[in-house]
Amino acid sequence: MIIPAGEMSAQSNSDPDPGGALLRSLAVPGWGHHYVDRGDWTRGKVHLGADLVLIGSLFGLYSRANRLEDQFLTLSNLRAGIDVSERDRAFRLAIGDFNSLEEYNDFQLRSRNWNRIIEDRPENRWRWESSDDRIKYRELRSSSDRVRNQLPAVAGLMVLNRVISGLSAYTRARGVLSEGDLSLLPVYNAENGENGVVARMSFRF
């Protein structure tokens, strides 16, 4: 039986390209599955939904970290008389551990930590109105650091979701049945108000 060349070309063009499916899902998770089979791309919807959750978590964490930073910067200005917005982490830690510059330098002298002494200049001086204010500042600064430290992990999960979605779309386009399932669930810690993500992966053969 002879099939006209035009018909063969039409059939070939209708077949999904595995490479195209891979690239689409790397760009937007789930897009490759939609490209392969618009009528049944449930797996793609899972990856797309996971990506939206992760994007929301990323922006949420970033916003929370900024709010916490604004709070401890304001507190240090009002209660310790110093602006630490342009100061390095070591200086921010110092004013959270000591009530004043004099107290800090005295401790370093007694500990023989000569290289850690901060020059006594007006812009380096601070004095907390109370220890409670200093402790509150330290807690806010620590919370801000913890939240920011979660950002790379969420970004990594976004990359992982794209890679798995791309590989799944690629194998779907090639008609391979064995593929992995990735579940990504947002987690909220009521004790400290922090957000996170739990990833679970399984394979079917």
N, C-alpha and C positions, 0 to 999 in steps of 0.2 A: 504494500500500500504506500502510495506516494503522498506526502503532506506538502502542500504549497509552502514555499519559503516564507511568504508573508505571514501565514498562520503560525509557523514555527517561531518566527520573531515575536509575534504577539504573545504566544505562550511563555516565551523566555522572559519577556519584559514584565509579565504579570507575577513572576516568581520573586519573592523578597530576596534582597541581597544581604547575606549574613554580615558583611562588613558594614553596610549601611545601617543595619539594625543595631550593631554594636556601637557605632559612632553616635547614633541618635540617642541611645540610652545613656551614653557617657555624658552627653550634653544635658539631657533632661530625662531623669529616670522614668521608665515606663513608655517613653516615646517609641523606642524600638519595638516593644511588644505591640503597640497600636499600629505601627507600620507593617508588622508581620501579619497580624490578624485583627482588623478593626472590630470584628464581630465578637471576639473572645480575647480580651487583653486584661483579664482579671489580675493576673500576676503583675502586669505593668501598673495597674492601679494601686497595688500594694506598695510598689516601689515609689510611685509618685506621691502617695499619701505619706510614706515614711519621710520622703524628702521635705515635704511641706511641714511635717512635725519638727524635723531637725532644723529647718530654717527658722521656724517660730521659736524653738529653744535657743538658737544662736542669738537671735535678736533680743530675746527675753533676758538671757544671761548678760549680754553686753549692756543692756539698759540698766539692769540691776547693779552691775559693777560700777557703772558711772554714777548712779544715785548714791551708792555707798561712799564712793570717793568724794563726791560733792559734800556729803555729810561730815566726813572726818576733816576735810579741808576747812569747812566753815567752822567746825568746832575748834580746831587749832588756832584759827584766826581770832575767834571771839574769846576763848578761854585760856589760851597760852600766849597770845600776842605775837604769833609768828605765822608767816605764809610759807607753806611747804609745797605749793603747787609745782614749783620748778626744782624741788630738791630730790636727791637720789634716795634710793630705798634705805640705805644705811642711816641717813639723817632722819628719815621718817620713823625708823625703828627706834632711834635714840630718844626722840621726844615722847615716844610711847612708853619707854621704860624708866625715864627719869623725870622728876618734877621740874628741873631747871638745868641750864647749861652748866652752872657751877657744880651741881650734884653729879652730873654726868662726868665732867672732867676730873672731879675729885676721885670718883670711882676708878677711872682709867689710870690716874696717877698711882693710886694705891695698888692697882693690879699690874703696874708696870707695862701697861699697853700704850707706850709713848706714841705709836703711829696712829692711834685712834682718837687722840685728843683733838677737839674741835677748837679752832681759833676763836678767842673771845672778842667778837666784833658785834656791833648792834644788830646786824642782819642775822646773826647766828644765835642770838639770845632768846630764850623762852622761859616762861614761868607759869605753870598751871595754877589756876585758882583753887583747885582741889584735886585730890588723888582720884576721886570718882570721875572727874572730867577726863583725866589722863587715861584711866582704864576704859572709859567709854570710847575714846579716840582709838585706843589700841584694838578694841573689839571690832570697830567699824573698819579699820584699816585691814585687819586680818580677814574679815569677811569679804572685803573687796578683792583681796588677793586670791582667796579660795575660789570665788566665782570666776575670776579671770582665768584661773588655771584650768577651768573646765572647758573653755572655748576651743583649745586645740583638739580635745577629745571629740567634741561635737563635730568640728570641721572634718576630723578623720573619719567619723562615721558617715558623713555626707559623701566623702570620696569612696568609702567602702561600698555604700549603697549603690553608687553609680557604676562601680566596677562589676558588682554582682548582677545588677540589672542589665548591664551591657553584655556580660557573658551569657546570661539567661536568654536574652533576645537573640544573641548569635546562635546558640544551640537550638532555639525554637525555629529560627529561620532555616537551619539545616535539618530540621526534623528529628533532632536528638531528644529522647524522652527524659533522660536522667538529668536533673538539674537541682540546684539548691534553693531552699526557701529561707528568706531573711525576714525576721520580724523585729521591728524597732518600736519600742514603747516608751513614751515620755514618763518620767518619774518625778514626783514632787515630794520633797522632804518637809513635812509639816513642822518638824522641830526647829530647823534653821531657815526655812523658807527658800531652800535652794532647789533648782531644777536639774534634771539629768536625764539620761537615756539608757535603756537596757536593750541590748542586742541579743537576739537568739537566732541561730542558724541550724537548719536541718537539711538532709539530702534524701532524695528518693531515687531508687534504682530499679 
